[in-house]
């Protein structure tokens, strides 16, 4: 199943969870979803709905991957469906906790530009 990632889980991030995901998942290419992206310091937060195309990557994962990803994303994120710019549907982790005061809106919709 499709999973859209837009932050620390992208291939370029090279953290332990990114490496774990990309060792198991099949990379399908770049894509985007509508929302609002915020910089929380060590990681981003996607808020939906929104009017900005948030750029990221589409990967193909299985149910076992979603189990550990749900645990990793914890209570701050909720896995939801989104319609991507390509017309495909995908799971995406949406930030559901209150945004910290220090959160900075990324009007470009791109986490990699930090």
C-alpha positions in Angstrom: 0.0 0.0 0.0 1.1 3.6 -0.6 2.6 5.7 2.1 3.5 9.4 1.5 6.5 10.6 3.6 7.6 14.3 3.8 10.2 14.6 6.5 12.5 12.4 8.5 11.3 9.3 6.8 12.5 10.4 3.3 15.4 8.6 1.8 17.7 11.6 2.1 17.4 11.8 5.8 19.6 8.8 6.7 18.2 8.4 10.3 17.7 4.9 11.7 13.9 4.9 10.9 14.5 6.2 7.4 17.1 3.5 6.8 14.7 0.9 8.2 11.9 2.0 6.0 13.8 2.2 2.8 15.5 -1.2 3.4 12.0 -2.7 3.4 9.8 -0.4 1.2 9.8 0.1 -2.5 10.4 3.7 -3.5 7.8 4.9 -6.0 9.0 8.5 -6.6 8.3 12.0 -5.6 4.8 13.3 -5.1 2.9 16.0 -3.1 -0.2 16.3 -0.9 -2.2 19.4 0.1 -1.7 20.5 3.6 0.4 22.9 5.7 4.0 22.0 6.7 5.6 23.3 9.9 9.2 23.0 11.2 9.2 21.7 14.7 13.0 21.6 15.0 14.1 18.0 14.7 11.1 17.0 12.5 8.3 18.5 10.5 4.5 18.5 11.1 1.9 18.2 8.3 -1.4 19.7 9.2 -4.5 18.9 7.0 -6.5 20.3 5.4 -4.4 23.0 3.8 -3.7 24.8 0.6 0.0 24.2 0.1 1.5 21.4 -2.0 3.7 19.6 0.5 6.5 17.7 -1.3 7.7 14.3 -0.3 8.1 10.7 -1.5 5.8 7.9 -2.2 6.8 4.4 -1.0 5.0 1.0 -1.1 4.8 -0.6 2.3 3.1 -3.6 3.8 1.0 -4.0 6.9 3.9 -5.0 9.1 5.7 -1.7 8.2 2.6 0.3 9.2 2.6 -1.4 12.6 6.1 -0.2 13.6 5.6 3.1 11.8 2.4 3.8 13.9 4.4 3.1 17.0 7.2 5.3 15.9 4.9 8.2 15.1 3.2 7.9 18.5 0.4 10.0 19.8 1.4 13.2 18.0 0.6 11.8 14.5 -2.5 10.1 13.1 -2.3 8.0 9.9 -4.8 9.3 7.4 -5.6 8.9 3.7 -4.7 11.8 1.4 -5.1 12.4 -2.3 -1.8 13.1 -3.9 -0.9 15.5 -6.7 -0.4 12.5 -9.0 -4.0 11.4 -8.4 -3.0 8.4 -6.3 -4.2 7.9 -2.7 -1.8 7.2 0.1 -1.5 6.9 3.8 0.2 9.9 5.4 1.1 10.8 9.0 -0.7 14.0 10.0 0.3 16.0 13.1 -2.7 16.0 15.5 -1.0 17.4 18.7 -1.2 21.2 19.4 1.5 23.0 17.5 4.2 24.4 19.7 4.5 28.2 19.8 8.0 27.9 18.2 6.6 26.0 15.1 7.6 27.7 11.9 5.3 27.5 8.9 7.2 26.3 5.8 5.4 28.1 3.0 7.4 26.3 0.4 5.9 23.0 1.5 9.4 21.4 1.5 11.2 20.0 4.5 14.4 19.5 2.5 14.9 23.3 2.1 15.8 23.8 5.7 
